[in-house]
Amino acid sequence: MGHRLSKIYTRTGDAGTTGLGDGNRVSKNSLRIHTLGEIDELNAVIGVLLAEEMPADIRELLTGVQHDLFDLGGEVCIPGMSMISAAQVGRLESELDRLNEPLEMLKEFILPGGSRPAALAHHARTVCRRAERAIVGLSQEEAVNDAPRQYLNRLSDLLFVLGRALNRAAGQGDVLWHKGRNA
């Protein structure tokens, strides 16, 4: 971080622009800033999830994800920068395998719910998918590395599995969808 903020407001964004990490100014409505906002919201939703009781290994994993999301935001904030790596994507895949292994094979679709932490994990998953769509949109307009998109894709899968794992940790099963239940 090149500059420390001693004053939170700067007034530099009052005209509807904001500064990127490379010093360029862009509209606050640009795809790049929109993508940064989605990543920031995802990180905040994960922060809310972390306020819940959960197993220590999941807490540690999610805290690491928050740090990765700051890296991802840095990469999006500085065009041409590379901060998310294949190793970070691979770590998510390993965690997915580890957390999914003890769970029962899914035979039905599940509803986002059960315990409060599981429901919050599902909420984070939906925000993650939105962030992924934003980065795909940005990549159609500007050069974006592959790893951030891959990271968000794996993270949404991980958050789905975490919802199931958190329900299991709370002594609850999956909330199964029943087609036509209210027909």
N, C-alpha and C positions, 0 to 999 in steps of 0.2 A: 504494500500500500504506500504509494509515493507521498501522499499528502494526508495528514491527520486532520480530522475535522474538530476544530475548537468551537465552531459555531455551526449549528445544524442548518439554519436557513442561510441561503446564499443569494437569493433573488435572481440567480442566473437562469432559472427555469420559468420565470414569470411570463415570458413571451411564448411559451409552449414548446421550447426546445430543451434538450438535456445533453450533457456531455458524455461521450463514450470514453472508455479507458485509454484510447489513443489520442484523446484531445479533440477529436472532431465533435461537432454538435449536430444533432439530428432532432427531428420532430418527436415529441413524446408519443405520437400516434404511429411511429414507424414500426414495421414488422420486427425489427431488432429489439426495440423497447417493449413491444407487446410480448415477445418471447421471454425477455428478462422478467417481466411481471408475472408470467405464468410460472416460471421457475421459482421466483420469490414466493408466490402463493403456495406452491407445492412444499417448499421448505417450511413455511409457516404452519401448514396443515400437519406436517410431520412433527413439528414442535408441539402442537396440541396433542397429538398421539403420544408423544414422549411424556406428557404430563400425567398419563395413566400408569397404573401398576402393570408391570409386564416382566417376563423373565429377563435376567441380566444380559444374556447373550443377544436377545432381540434389541434391548436398549442400546447395547454397544454397537450393533449393526446399524440401527437407525441414526445414531449419533455420527457414525462414519458416513452415512448417506448424506446427512446434512452438510458435512464438510465437502463431500463430492459435489453437492449441488452449488455450493459457493464457487468451487472450481469451474463448474459448468457455466455458471453465471459470468465468471471472469472471462471465460473463453468467448461467450456470446458478446460480452461488453467490449472486447478488444478484437476487432476484425483481423483475421489471419492468425490469431493466437491459438495454441494447442495446449490444453490443460487436462482434458479427459483422455485417458489412455485405454488401450485394449485390456490392460491389466485390471483396470477398475471395472470394466464390463465383465471380465472373467471372474472377478471376485463376486459379483452379483450372481453369476451363473452357479458358482460353487455354493453360495449361500442358499440359492433356490433349491439346488439338489439336496442339500443337507436338511433344510426345513420341510421339504415336500416328502422326503423318504418315509418318515413315520406316519404320514397321513394316509387315510383310506383313499383308494382310487375313486375318483369322481365318476358317478354314473348318471348324475342329474346336474342340472344347473343349480347354482346356489344364489340365494338372495343376499345382498349386502346387509348383514346384521348379526345378531347374536349378542355377544358381549359388547360393551361400549368400546373397548380398544379395537375389537375386530371391525366394528362399524366405522371407526375412525380410519382404520387401515384401508377399508374399501373407499372411503371418501378420498383419502390421499391417492388411491389408485386412479380415481376418475380425474382428479386434478393433474396427475402425472400424464394421463392420456391426452389431456388438453395441452399440456406443455409440449408433449411429443408432436401433436398436430401443429402447434405454433412453430416448432423448429423445422418441421418438414416444409411449412409454408415459407419460412425464411430461406431455407435452402433452395427453393425454387426461384428466388429473387436474387440471392447473394451467395457467395461461396461460404459453405459451412462444412466443417469436418464431419466424417461419418460417426466417430465415436460418441459424440453427445446424443445423437439420435438413437444409436444402439443402446447407450446407457439408459435413456428414458424408457425404451422399449422393454429392457430387462427389468428395470425398476418397477414398472407397472405390473409385470408378472410376479415379481417378488412381493409387492404389496398385496396382491391377490392371495398368494400363499401365506403371507403373514396374517391376513384376516382369518384364514382357516387355522393356522397355528395358534393364534391368540385365543380363538374360541376353544380350542383343545386345552390350552393352558388354564382357561377359566372353567374347565369342566363341562363345557357345552359342545354340542356337535354343530355341524353346518346347518344353516337354515335353507332347506331345500325348496326349490320352486316346484309348484304343482300346477301344470298346465290346466287351464280352465277351472281352477278352484272355485271361482265365484260365478261361473256360468250358470 
